[in-house]
Amino acid sequence: MEVEEDSSCDELEYSVTRLVKGLASSRKGARQGFATVLTEVLSEFASFSPEGMLRLITKTLEVTGSSKAWVSAECAYTDSLL
């Protein structure tokens, strides 16, 4: 993930990564909550580039061959939110 030099806070990077992972939750309410908090965090910290966020989302929510079918469906749903 690319964060501009002025705000290279490890906690912020971890939090955003964790929120992105939460978007693939199997629980509908959890996905909505993670999406809401992620939106708020990104609006407060403009140091995350859109390109960097898309790379993080694509990398974090990548479905591998060993993933179960429901994981694939959850990631497809998450992509539709973006």
C-alpha positions as CSV (number, residue, x, y, z in Angstrom):
1,M,0.0,0.0,0.0
2,E,1.3,3.4,-0.8
3,V,1.0,6.1,1.9
4,E,2.5,9.5,1.3
5,E,5.6,10.2,3.4
6,D,3.9,12.7,5.7
7,S,1.6,10.0,7.3
8,S,3.5,6.7,7.2
9,C,1.8,5.6,10.4
10,D,2.0,1.8,10.9
11,E,-1.2,1.7,12.9
12,L,-3.1,3.5,10.1
13,E,-1.8,1.1,7.4
14,Y,-2.7,-1.9,9.6
15,S,-6.1,-0.5,10.3
16,V,-6.9,0.1,6.6
17,T,-5.6,-3.3,5.6
18,R,-7.8,-4.9,8.3
19,L,-10.8,-3.0,7.2
20,V,-10.3,-4.1,3.6
21,K,-10.1,-7.7,4.8
22,G,-13.3,-7.2,6.7
23,L,-15.1,-6.3,3.4
24,A,-15.0,-10.0,2.6
25,S,-16.7,-11.1,5.8
26,S,-19.4,-13.8,5.4
27,R,-21.8,-11.7,7.6
28,K,-23.7,-9.0,5.7
29,G,-23.8,-6.6,8.7
30,A,-20.1,-6.9,9.2
31,R,-19.4,-6.1,5.6
32,Q,-21.6,-2.9,5.9
33,G,-19.8,-1.9,9.1
34,F,-16.3,-2.4,7.6
35,A,-17.3,-0.5,4.5
36,T,-18.7,2.4,6.5
37,V,-15.6,2.7,8.8
38,L,-13.2,2.3,5.8
39,T,-15.0,5.1,4.0
40,E,-14.7,7.4,7.1
41,V,-11.0,6.6,7.6
42,L,-10.2,7.3,4.0
43,S,-12.1,10.6,4.1
44,E,-10.2,11.7,7.2
45,F,-6.7,10.6,5.9
46,A,-6.4,11.7,2.3
47,S,-2.8,10.3,2.1
48,F,-4.0,7.0,0.5
49,S,-3.9,7.2,-3.2
50,P,-6.9,5.7,-5.1
51,E,-4.5,3.6,-7.2
52,G,-2.8,2.3,-4.0
53,M,-6.2,1.4,-2.4
54,L,-7.3,-0.5,-5.5
55,R,-4.0,-2.4,-5.5
56,L,-4.5,-3.2,-1.8
57,I,-8.1,-4.3,-2.3
58,T,-7.2,-6.5,-5.3
59,K,-4.3,-8.1,-3.5
60,T,-6.1,-8.6,-0.2
61,L,-9.3,-10.0,-1.7
62,E,-7.7,-12.2,-4.3
63,V,-9.4,-15.5,-4.5
64,T,-7.0,-18.5,-4.9
65,G,-7.7,-21.9,-6.2
66,S,-7.8,-23.4,-2.7
67,S,-10.6,-21.0,-1.6
68,K,-14.0,-22.3,-1.1
69,A,-16.9,-21.3,-3.4
70,W,-18.5,-19.0,-0.8
71,V,-15.2,-17.0,-0.5
72,S,-15.4,-16.4,-4.2
73,A,-19.0,-15.2,-4.0
74,E,-18.2,-12.9,-1.0
75,C,-15.3,-11.4,-2.9
76,A,-17.5,-10.8,-6.0
77,Y,-20.0,-9.1,-3.7
78,T,-17.2,-6.9,-2.3
79,D,-16.0,-5.9,-5.7
80,S,-19.5,-4.8,-6.6
81,L,-19.4,-2.4,-3.6
82,L,-16.4,-0.7,-5.2
